[in-house]
Amino acid sequence: MYPDDVIGWWQLIVNTVPGKTLEQVRAHYEVLVHDSFQIDSGQVELLSYVDNGDEVNVGGG
């Protein structure tokens, strides 16, 4: 959305998230970074989804 070298980057991000403070947005970001690291490093077992080959009819008919 914004290059991370922009001055005031965090404030630009906060301005797009109504009702959240800078501290809340940064804390949530840190949780996401931690979760991403754990997934990428194989520390989280991913769910196995069965692909039965059926197509989903989005149009409903």
PDB file of N, CA, C, O and CB in Angstrom:
ATOM      1  N   MET A   1       0.835  -1.186   0.000  1.00  0.00           N
ATOM      2  CA  MET A   1       0.000   0.000   0.000  1.00  0.00           C
ATOM      3  C   MET A   1       0.880   1.249   0.000  1.00  0.00           C
ATOM      4  O   MET A   1       0.711   2.134  -0.839  1.00  0.00           O
ATOM      5  CB  MET A   1      -0.950  -0.002   1.216  1.00  0.00           C
ATOM      6  N   TYR A   2       1.821   1.317   0.947  1.00  0.00           N
ATOM      7  CA  TYR A   2       2.771   2.428   1.013  1.00  0.00           C
ATOM      8  C   TYR A   2       4.173   1.839   1.119  1.00  0.00           C
ATOM      9  O   TYR A   2       4.371   0.845   1.817  1.00  0.00           O
ATOM     10  CB  TYR A   2       2.462   3.382   2.227  1.00  0.00           C
ATOM     11  N   PRO A   3       5.152   2.438   0.435  1.00  0.00           N
ATOM     12  CA  PRO A   3       6.532   1.970   0.623  1.00  0.00           C
ATOM     13  C   PRO A   3       6.933   2.139   2.088  1.00  0.00           C
ATOM     14  O   PRO A   3       6.568   3.130   2.721  1.00  0.00           O
ATOM     15  CB  PRO A   3       7.518   2.748  -0.308  1.00  0.00           C
ATOM     16  N   ASP A   4       7.686   1.169   2.629  1.00  0.00           N
ATOM     17  CA  ASP A   4       8.006   1.224   4.057  1.00  0.00           C
ATOM     18  C   ASP A   4       9.084   2.239   4.411  1.00  0.00           C
ATOM     19  O   ASP A   4       9.419   2.397   5.585  1.00  0.00           O
ATOM     20  CB  ASP A   4       8.438  -0.125   4.523  1.00  0.00           C
ATOM     21  N   ASP A   5       9.633   2.927   3.414  1.00  0.00           N
ATOM     22  CA  ASP A   5      10.624   3.960   3.709  1.00  0.00           C
ATOM     23  C   ASP A   5      10.018   5.365   3.739  1.00  0.00           C
ATOM     24  O   ASP A   5      10.745   6.352   3.856  1.00  0.00           O
ATOM     25  CB  ASP A   5      11.739   3.908   2.684  1.00  0.00           C
ATOM     26  N   VAL A   6       8.699   5.457   3.635  1.00  0.00           N
ATOM     27  CA  VAL A   6       8.007   6.743   3.671  1.00  0.00           C
ATOM     28  C   VAL A   6       7.982   7.251   5.115  1.00  0.00           C
ATOM     29  O   VAL A   6       7.680   6.501   6.043  1.00  0.00           O
ATOM     30  CB  VAL A   6       6.556   6.617   3.097  1.00  0.00           C
ATOM     31  N   ILE A   7       8.301   8.522   5.288  1.00  0.00           N
ATOM     32  CA  ILE A   7       8.227   9.130   6.619  1.00  0.00           C
ATOM     33  C   ILE A   7       6.767   9.123   7.069  1.00  0.00           C
ATOM     34  O   ILE A   7       5.875   9.520   6.319  1.00  0.00           O
ATOM     35  CB  ILE A   7       8.808  10.593   6.614  1.00  0.00           C
ATOM     36  N   GLY A   8       6.536   8.671   8.288  1.00  0.00           N
ATOM     37  CA  GLY A   8       5.173   8.605   8.804  1.00  0.00           C
ATOM     38  C   GLY A   8       4.403   7.393   8.318  1.00  0.00           C
ATOM     39  O   GLY A   8       3.172   7.397   8.307  1.00  0.00           O
ATOM     40  N   TRP A   9       5.132   6.344   7.912  1.00  0.00           N
ATOM     41  CA  TRP A   9       4.514   5.134   7.354  1.00  0.00           C
ATOM     42  C   TRP A   9       3.461   4.556   8.286  1.00  0.00           C
ATOM     43  O   TRP A   9       2.352   4.246   7.849  1.00  0.00           O
ATOM     44  CB  TRP A   9       5.579   4.082   7.068  1.00  0.00           C
ATOM     45  N   TRP A  10       3.793   4.407   9.562  1.00  0.00           N
ATOM     46  CA  TRP A  10       2.830   3.833  10.499  1.00  0.00           C
ATOM     47  C   TRP A  10       1.571   4.688  10.591  1.00  0.00           C
ATOM     48  O   TRP A  10       0.464   4.153  10.648  1.00  0.00           O
ATOM     49  CB  TRP A  10       3.461   3.679  11.883  1.00  0.00           C
ATOM     50  N   GLN A  11       1.724   5.995  10.606  1.00  0.00           N
ATOM     51  CA  GLN A  11       0.551   6.861  10.706  1.00  0.00           C
ATOM     52  C   GLN A  11      -0.318   6.744   9.461  1.00  0.00           C
ATOM     53  O   GLN A  11      -1.544   6.788   9.564  1.00  0.00           O
ATOM     54  CB  GLN A  11       0.976   8.318  10.918  1.00  0.00           C
ATOM     55  N   LEU A  12       0.288   6.597   8.292  1.00  0.00           N
ATOM     56  CA  LEU A  12      -0.490   6.389   7.069  1.00  0.00           C
ATOM     57  C   LEU A  12      -1.319   5.111   7.174  1.00  0.00           C
ATOM     58  O   LEU A  12      -2.487   5.085   6.785  1.00  0.00           O
ATOM     59  CB  LEU A  12       0.439   6.323   5.840  1.00  0.00           C
ATOM     60  N   ILE A  13      -0.708   4.060   7.702  1.00  0.00           N
ATOM     61  CA  ILE A  13      -1.421   2.801   7.865  1.00  0.00           C
ATOM     62  C   ILE A  13      -2.553   2.963   8.881  1.00  0.00           C
ATOM     63  O   ILE A  13      -3.676   2.524   8.635  1.00  0.00           O
ATOM     64  CB  ILE A  13      -0.453   1.683   8.307  1.00  0.00           C
ATOM     65  N   VAL A  14      -2.263   3.590  10.016  1.00  0.00           N
ATOM     66  CA  VAL A  14      -3.278   3.786  11.056  1.00  0.00           C
ATOM     67  C   VAL A  14      -4.466   4.568  10.510  1.00  0.00           C
ATOM     68  O   VAL A  14      -5.609   4.290  10.874  1.00  0.00           O
ATOM     69  CB  VAL A  14      -2.675   4.517  12.270  1.00  0.00           C
ATOM     70  N   ASN A  15      -4.214   5.525   9.658  1.00  0.00           N
ATOM     71  CA  ASN A  15      -5.295   6.333   9.091  1.00  0.00           C
ATOM     72  C   ASN A  15      -6.264   5.508   8.250  1.00  0.00           C
ATOM     73  O   ASN A  15      -7.386   5.949   7.997  1.00  0.00           O
ATOM     74  CB  ASN A  15      -4.716   7.448   8.248  1.00  0.00           C
ATOM     75  N   THR A  16      -5.852   4.319   7.814  1.00  0.00           N
ATOM     76  CA  THR A  16      -6.730   3.466   7.006  1.00  0.00           C
ATOM     77  C   THR A  16      -7.488   2.445   7.851  1.00  0.00           C
ATOM     78  O   THR A  16      -8.293   1.677   7.324  1.00  0.00           O
ATOM     79  CB  THR A  16      -5.919   2.745   5.944  1.00  0.00           C
ATOM     80  N   VAL A  17      -7.232   2.432   9.163  1.00  0.00           N
ATOM     81  CA  VAL A  17      -7.869   1.457  10.055  1.00  0.00           C
ATOM     82  C   VAL A  17      -8.700   2.220  11.087  1.00  0.00           C
ATOM     83  O   VAL A  17      -8.178   2.614  12.130  1.00  0.00           O
ATOM     84  CB  VAL A  17      -6.799   0.540  10.759  1.00  0.00           C
ATOM     85  N   PRO A  18      -9.974   2.427  10.808  1.00  0.00           N
ATOM     86  CA  PRO A  18     -10.815   3.209  11.712  1.00  0.00           C
ATOM     87  C   PRO A  18     -10.925   2.579  13.100  1.00  0.00           C
ATOM     88  O   PRO A  18     -11.062   1.363  13.237  1.00  0.00           O
ATOM     89  CB  PRO A  18     -12.197   3.372  11.117  1.00  0.00           C
ATOM     90  N   GLY A  19     -10.863   3.421  14.113  1.00  0.00           N
ATOM     91  CA  GLY A  19     -11.092   2.979  15.475  1.00  0.00           C
ATOM     92  C   GLY A  19      -9.912   2.308  16.153  1.00  0.00           C
ATOM     93  O   GLY A  19     -10.057   1.809  17.268  1.00  0.00           O
ATOM     94  N   LYS A  20      -8.744   2.280  15.514  1.00  0.00           N
ATOM     95  CA  LYS A  20      -7.565   1.644  16.106  1.00  0.00           C
ATOM     96  C   LYS A  20      -6.482   2.682  16.329  1.00  0.00           C
ATOM     97  O   LYS A  20      -6.306   3.608  15.537  1.00  0.00           O
ATOM     98  CB  LYS A  20      -7.039   0.501  15.206  1.00  0.00           C
ATOM     99  N   THR A  21      -5.759   2.507  17.429  1.00  0.00           N
ATOM    100  CA  THR A  21      -4.645   3.404  17.729  1.00  0.00           C
ATOM    101  C   THR A  21      -3.379   2.890  17.053  1.00  0.00           C
ATOM    102  O   THR A  21      -3.329   1.762  16.563  1.00  0.00           O
ATOM    103  CB  THR A  21      -4.434   3.531  19.259  1.00  0.00           C
ATOM    104  N   LEU A  22      -2.370   3.734  17.037  1.00  0.00           N
ATOM    105  CA  LEU A  22      -1.072   3.343  16.496  1.00  0.00           C
ATOM    106  C   LEU A  22      -0.547   2.112  17.227  1.00  0.00           C
ATOM    107  O   LEU A  22      -0.040   1.181  16.601  1.00  0.00           O
ATOM    108  CB  LEU A  22      -0.064   4.505  16.604  1.00  0.00           C
ATOM    109  N   GLU A  23      -0.669   2.111  18.541  1.00  0.00           N
ATOM    110  CA  GLU A  23      -0.181   0.986  19.337  1.00  0.00           C
ATOM    111  C   GLU A  23      -0.919  -0.306  18.999  1.00  0.00           C
ATOM    112  O   GLU A  23      -0.301  -1.368  18.926  1.00  0.00           O
ATOM    113  CB  GLU A  23      -0.326   1.292  20.825  1.00  0.00           C
ATOM    114  N   GLN A  24      -2.224  -0.231  18.792  1.00  0.00           N
ATOM    115  CA  GLN A  24      -3.007  -1.415  18.447  1.00  0.00           C
ATOM    116  C   GLN A  24      -2.611  -1.967  17.082  1.00  0.00           C
ATOM    117  O   GLN A  24      -2.485  -3.180  16.910  1.00  0.00           O
ATOM    118  CB  GLN A  24      -4.496  -1.088  18.465  1.00  0.00           C
ATOM    119  N   VAL A  25      -2.418  -1.081  16.121  1.00  0.00           N
ATOM    120  CA  VAL A  25      -2.047  -1.511  14.773  1.00  0.00           C
ATOM    121  C   VAL A  25      -0.658  -2.139  14.778  1.00  0.00           C
ATOM    122  O   VAL A  25      -0.446  -3.179  14.154  1.00  0.00           O
ATOM    123  CB  VAL A  25      -2.091  -0.323  13.792  1.00  0.00           C
ATOM    124  N   ARG A  26       0.281  -1.522  15.472  1.00  0.00           N
ATOM    125  CA  ARG A  26       1.642  -2.084  15.544  1.00  0.00           C
ATOM    126  C   ARG A  26       1.644  -3.431  16.253  1.00  0.00           C
ATOM    127  O   ARG A  26       2.343  -4.351  15.828  1.00  0.00           O
ATOM    128  CB  ARG A  26       2.589  -1.112  16.269  1.00  0.00           C
ATOM    129  N   ALA A  27       0.877  -3.558  17.320  1.00  0.00           N
ATOM    130  CA  ALA A  27       0.811  -4.829  18.049  1.00  0.00           C
ATOM    131  C   ALA A  27       0.233  -5.928  17.160  1.00  0.00           C
ATOM    132  O   ALA A  27       0.730  -7.055  17.157  1.00  0.00           O
ATOM    133  CB  ALA A  27      -0.039  -4.677  19.328  1.00  0.00           C
ATOM    134  N   HIS A  28      -0.806  -5.600  16.415  1.00  0.00           N
ATOM    135  CA  HIS A  28      -1.408  -6.582  15.509  1.00  0.00           C
ATOM    136  C   HIS A  28      -0.418  -6.978  14.416  1.00  0.00           C
ATOM    137  O   HIS A  28      -0.322  -8.150  14.052  1.00  0.00           O
ATOM    138  CB  HIS A  28      -2.703  -6.020  14.880  1.00  0.00           C
ATOM    139  N   TYR A  29       0.304  -6.014  13.903  1.00  0.00           N
ATOM    140  CA  TYR A  29       1.324  -6.279  12.887  1.00  0.00           C
ATOM    141  C   TYR A  29       2.384  -7.239  13.426  1.00  0.00           C
ATOM    142  O   TYR A  29       2.781  -8.180  12.739  1.00  0.00           O
ATOM    143  CB  TYR A  29       1.982  -4.962  12.425  1.00  0.00           C
ATOM    144  N   GLU A  30       2.835  -7.001  14.646  1.00  0.00           N
ATOM    145  CA  GLU A  30       3.852  -7.871  15.248  1.00  0.00           C
ATOM    146  C   GLU A  30       3.338  -9.299  15.413  1.00  0.00           C
ATOM    147  O   GLU A  30       4.088 -10.254  15.214  1.00  0.00           O
ATOM    148  CB  GLU A  30       4.291  -7.315  16.606  1.00  0.00           C
ATOM    149  N   VAL A  31       2.069  -9.451  15.774  1.00  0.00           N
ATOM    150  CA  VAL A  31       1.475 -10.787  15.880  1.00  0.00           C
ATOM    151  C   VAL A  31       1.473 -11.464  14.508  1.00  0.00           C
ATOM    152  O   VAL A  31       1.804 -12.645  14.399  1.00  0.00           O
ATOM    153  CB  VAL A  31       0.028 -10.704  16.447  1.00  0.00           C
ATOM    154  N   LEU A  32       1.106 -10.727  13.473  1.00  0.00           N
ATOM    155  CA  LEU A  32       1.088 -11.289  12.120  1.00  0.00           C
ATOM    156  C   LEU A  32       2.483 -11.688  11.660  1.00  0.00           C
ATOM    157  O   LEU A  32       2.650 -12.734  11.033  1.00  0.00           O
ATOM    158  CB  LEU A  32       0.488 -10.289  11.140  1.00  0.00           C
ATOM    159  N   VAL A  33       3.484 -10.870  11.962  1.00  0.00           N
ATOM    160  CA  VAL A  33       4.869 -11.197  11.602  1.00  0.00           C
ATOM    161  C   VAL A  33       5.296 -12.474  12.319  1.00  0.00           C
ATOM    162  O   VAL A  33       5.910 -13.351  11.710  1.00  0.00           O
ATOM    163  CB  VAL A  33       5.830 -10.025  11.959  1.00  0.00           C
ATOM    164  N   HIS A  34       4.977 -12.584  13.600  1.00  0.00           N
ATOM    165  CA  HIS A  34       5.316 -13.778  14.379  1.00  0.00           C
ATOM    166  C   HIS A  34       4.630 -15.015  13.796  1.00  0.00           C
ATOM    167  O   HIS A  34       5.269 -16.050  13.609  1.00  0.00           O
ATOM    168  CB  HIS A  34       4.913 -13.592  15.859  1.00  0.00           C
ATOM    169  N   ASP A  35       3.336 -14.906  13.512  1.00  0.00           N
ATOM    170  CA  ASP A  35       2.595 -16.033  12.940  1.00  0.00           C
ATOM    171  C   ASP A  35       3.176 -16.446  11.594  1.00  0.00           C
ATOM    172  O   ASP A  35       3.334 -17.636  11.320  1.00  0.00           O
ATOM    173  CB  ASP A  35       1.114 -15.674  12.782  1.00  0.00           C
ATOM    174  N   SER A  36       3.492 -15.470  10.761  1.00  0.00           N
ATOM    175  CA  SER A  36       4.066 -15.750   9.444  1.00  0.00           C
ATOM    176  C   SER A  36       5.398 -16.476   9.578  1.00  0.00           C
ATOM    177  O   SER A  36       5.671 -17.421   8.837  1.00  0.00           O
ATOM    178  CB  SER A  36       4.250 -14.449   8.648  1.00  0.00           C
ATOM    179  N   PHE A  37       6.230 -16.038  10.522  1.00  0.00           N
ATOM    180  CA  PHE A  37       7.513 -16.691  10.756  1.00  0.00           C
ATOM    181  C   PHE A  37       7.308 -18.146  11.173  1.00  0.00           C
ATOM    182  O   PHE A  37       7.991 -19.041  10.675  1.00  0.00           O
ATOM    183  CB  PHE A  37       8.314 -15.935  11.829  1.00  0.00           C
ATOM    184  N   GLN A  38       6.371 -18.379  12.083  1.00  0.00           N
ATOM    185  CA  GLN A  38       6.125 -19.742  12.538  1.00  0.00           C
ATOM    186  C   GLN A  38       5.632 -20.637  11.404  1.00  0.00           C
ATOM    187  O   GLN A  38       6.048 -21.791  11.300  1.00  0.00           O
ATOM    188  CB  GLN A  38       5.114 -19.740  13.674  1.00  0.00           C
ATOM    189  N   ILE A  39       4.759 -20.120  10.565  1.00  0.00           N
ATOM    190  CA  ILE A  39       4.265 -20.892   9.424  1.00  0.00           C
ATOM    191  C   ILE A  39       5.396 -21.187   8.455  1.00  0.00           C
ATOM    192  O   ILE A  39       5.575 -22.329   8.034  1.00  0.00           O
ATOM    193  CB  ILE A  39       3.132 -20.141   8.705  1.00  0.00           C
ATOM    194  N   ASP A  40       6.163 -20.157   8.098  1.00  0.00           N
ATOM    195  CA  ASP A  40       7.260 -20.324   7.138  1.00  0.00           C
ATOM    196  C   ASP A  40       8.340 -21.268   7.637  1.00  0.00           C
ATOM    197  O   ASP A  40       8.982 -21.946   6.835  1.00  0.00           O
ATOM    198  CB  ASP A  40       7.875 -18.985   6.821  1.00  0.00           C
ATOM    199  N   SER A  41       8.554 -21.325   8.946  1.00  0.00           N
ATOM    200  CA  SER A  41       9.612 -22.169   9.496  1.00  0.00           C
ATOM    201  C   SER A  41       9.115 -23.568   9.858  1.00  0.00           C
ATOM    202  O   SER A  41       9.858 -24.358  10.440  1.00  0.00           O
ATOM    203  CB  SER A  41      10.211 -21.510  10.720  1.00  0.00           C
ATOM    204  N   GLY A  42       7.864 -23.877   9.518  1.00  0.00           N
ATOM    205  CA  GLY A  42       7.338 -25.213   9.743  1.00  0.00           C
ATOM    206  C   GLY A  42       6.920 -25.506  11.167  1.00  0.00           C
ATOM    207  O   GLY A  42       6.738 -26.669  11.527  1.00  0.00           O
ATOM    208  N   GLN A  43       6.763 -24.483  11.982  1.00  0.00           N
ATOM    209  CA  GLN A  43       6.391 -24.678  13.380  1.00  0.00           C
ATOM    210  C   GLN A  43       4.885 -24.824  13.573  1.00  0.00           C
ATOM    211  O   GLN A  43       4.424 -25.156  14.665  1.00  0.00           O
ATOM    212  CB  GLN A  43       6.895 -23.523  14.210  1.00  0.00           C
ATOM    213  N   VAL A  44       4.120 -24.577  12.512  1.00  0.00           N
ATOM    214  CA  VAL A  44       2.667 -24.689  12.580  1.00  0.00           C
ATOM    215  C   VAL A  44       2.237 -25.749  11.581  1.00  0.00           C
ATOM    216  O   VAL A  44       2.580 -25.679  10.400  1.00  0.00           O
ATOM    217  CB  VAL A  44       1.967 -23.315  12.288  1.00  0.00           C
ATOM    218  N   GLU A  45       1.483 -26.735  12.060  1.00  0.00           N
ATOM    219  CA  GLU A  45       0.984 -27.769  11.168  1.00  0.00           C
ATOM    220  C   GLU A  45      -0.219 -27.211  10.414  1.00  0.00           C
ATOM    221  O   GLU A  45      -1.204 -26.785  11.017  1.00  0.00           O
ATOM    222  CB  GLU A  45       0.606 -29.062  11.956  1.00  0.00           C
ATOM    223  N   LEU A  46      -0.124 -27.222   9.101  1.00  0.00           N
ATOM    224  CA  LEU A  46      -1.202 -26.690   8.284  1.00  0.00           C
ATOM    225  C   LEU A  46      -2.293 -27.737   8.118  1.00  0.00           C
ATOM    226  O   LEU A  46      -2.018 -28.936   8.116  1.00  0.00           O
ATOM    227  CB  LEU A  46      -0.674 -26.237   6.914  1.00  0.00           C
ATOM    228  N   LEU A  47      -3.515 -27.283   7.981  1.00  0.00           N
ATOM    229  CA  LEU A  47      -4.638 -28.183   7.785  1.00  0.00           C
ATOM    230  C   LEU A  47      -4.541 -28.847   6.421  1.00  0.00           C
ATOM    231  O   LEU A  47      -4.059 -28.249   5.459  1.00  0.00           O
ATOM    232  CB  LEU A  47      -5.967 -27.430   7.925  1.00  0.00           C
ATOM    233  N   SER A  48      -4.995 -30.065   6.348  1.00  0.00           N
ATOM    234  CA  SER A  48      -5.011 -30.793   5.091  1.00  0.00           C
ATOM    235  C   SER A  48      -6.429 -30.755   4.541  1.00  0.00           C
ATOM    236  O   SER A  48      -7.364 -31.224   5.190  1.00  0.00           O
ATOM    237  CB  SER A  48      -4.515 -32.260   5.276  1.00  0.00           C
ATOM    238  N   TYR A  49      -6.587 -30.201   3.358  1.00  0.00           N
ATOM    239  CA  TYR A  49      -7.894 -30.114   2.734  1.00  0.00           C
ATOM    240  C   TYR A  49      -8.006 -31.183   1.660  1.00  0.00           C
ATOM    241  O   TYR A  49      -7.075 -31.393   0.882  1.00  0.00           O
ATOM    242  CB  TYR A  49      -8.132 -28.709   2.141  1.00  0.00           C
ATOM    243  N   VAL A  50      -9.143 -31.854   1.619  1.00  0.00           N
ATOM    244  CA  VAL A  50      -9.373 -32.897   0.632  1.00  0.00           C
ATOM    245  C   VAL A  50      -9.967 -32.254  -0.606  1.00  0.00           C
ATOM    246  O   VAL A  50     -10.948 -31.514  -0.530  1.00  0.00           O
ATOM    247  CB  VAL A  50     -10.306 -34.013   1.189  1.00  0.00           C
ATOM    248  N   ASP A  51      -9.362 -32.545  -1.747  1.00  0.00           N
ATOM    249  CA  ASP A  51      -9.880 -32.053  -3.020  1.00  0.00           C
ATOM    250  C   ASP A  51     -10.581 -33.218  -3.695  1.00  0.00           C
ATOM    251  O   ASP A  51      -9.934 -34.116  -4.234  1.00  0.00           O
ATOM    252  CB  ASP A  51      -8.736 -31.462  -3.931  1.00  0.00           C
ATOM    253  N   ASN A  52     -11.903 -33.201  -3.664  1.00  0.00           N
ATOM    254  CA  ASN A  52     -12.648 -34.307  -4.245  1.00  0.00           C
ATOM    255  C   ASN A  52     -12.985 -34.077  -5.715  1.00  0.00           C
ATOM    256  O   ASN A  52     -13.688 -34.882  -6.325  1.00  0.00           O
ATOM    257  CB  ASN A  52     -13.914 -34.535  -3.465  1.00  0.00           C
ATOM    258  N   GLY A  53     -12.489 -32.987  -6.280  1.00  0.00           N
ATOM    259  CA  GLY A  53     -12.688 -32.728  -7.699  1.00  0.00           C
ATOM    260  C   GLY A  53     -14.016 -32.100  -8.041  1.00  0.00           C
ATOM    261  O   GLY A  53     -14.241 -31.742  -9.197  1.00  0.00           O
ATOM    262  N   ASP A  54     -14.902 -31.954  -7.078  1.00  0.00           N
ATOM    263  CA  ASP A  54     -16.195 -31.336  -7.357  1.00  0.00           C
ATOM    264  C   ASP A  54     -16.020 -29.846  -7.577  1.00  0.00           C
ATOM    265  O   ASP A  54     -15.250 -29.185  -6.880  1.00  0.00           O
ATOM    266  CB  ASP A  54     -17.187 -31.596  -6.210  1.00  0.00           C
ATOM    267  N   GLU A  55     -16.740 -29.332  -8.551  1.00  0.00           N
ATOM    268  CA  GLU A  55     -16.708 -27.892  -8.793  1.00  0.00           C
ATOM    269  C   GLU A  55     -17.835 -27.243  -8.010  1.00  0.00           C
ATOM    270  O   GLU A  55     -18.916 -27.813  -7.864  1.00  0.00           O
ATOM    271  CB  GLU A  55     -16.829 -27.568 -10.310  1.00  0.00           C
ATOM    272  N   VAL A  56     -17.575 -26.072  -7.522  1.00  0.00           N
ATOM    273  CA  VAL A  56     -18.587 -25.316  -6.797  1.00  0.00           C
ATOM    274  C   VAL A  56     -19.335 -24.453  -7.793  1.00  0.00           C
ATOM    275  O   VAL A  56     -18.720 -23.754  -8.599  1.00  0.00           O
ATOM    276  CB  VAL A  56     -17.955 -24.450  -5.666  1.00  0.00           C
ATOM    277  N   ASN A  57     -20.644 -24.498  -7.744  1.00  0.00           N
ATOM    278  CA  ASN A  57     -21.462 -23.697  -8.640  1.00  0.00           C
ATOM    279  C   ASN A  57     -21.751 -22.368  -7.958  1.00  0.00           C
ATOM    280  O   ASN A  57     -22.674 -22.257  -7.151  1.00  0.00           O
ATOM    281  CB  ASN A  57     -22.782 -24.435  -9.019  1.00  0.00           C
ATOM    282  N   VAL A  58     -20.952 -21.366  -8.292  1.00  0.00           N
ATOM    283  CA  VAL A  58     -21.078 -20.058  -7.654  1.00  0.00           C
ATOM    284  C   VAL A  58     -22.386 -19.382  -8.022  1.00  0.00           C
ATOM    285  O   VAL A  58     -22.953 -18.651  -7.210  1.00  0.00           O
ATOM    286  CB  VAL A  58     -19.912 -19.168  -8.041  1.00  0.00           C
ATOM    287  N   GLY A  59     -22.870 -19.613  -9.228  1.00  0.00           N
ATOM    288  CA  GLY A  59     -24.099 -18.976  -9.690  1.00  0.00           C
ATOM    289  C   GLY A  59     -25.354 -19.530  -9.049  1.00  0.00           C
ATOM    290  O   GLY A  59     -26.426 -18.936  -9.170  1.00  0.00           O
ATOM    291  N   GLY A  60     -25.239 -20.645  -8.374  1.00  0.00           N
ATOM    292  CA  GLY A  60     -26.391 -21.203  -7.683  1.00  0.00           C
ATOM    293  C   GLY A  60     -27.365 -21.940  -8.582  1.00  0.00           C
ATOM    294  O   GLY A  60     -28.431 -22.335  -8.110  1.00  0.00           O
ATOM    295  N   GLY A  61     -27.057 -22.143  -9.839  1.00  0.00           N
ATOM    296  CA  GLY A  61     -28.037 -22.827 -10.674  1.00  0.00           C
ATOM    297  C   GLY A  61     -27.436 -23.388 -11.833  1.00  0.00           C
ATOM    298  O   GLY A  61     -28.123 -24.003 -12.649  1.00  0.00           O
TER     299      GLY A  61
END
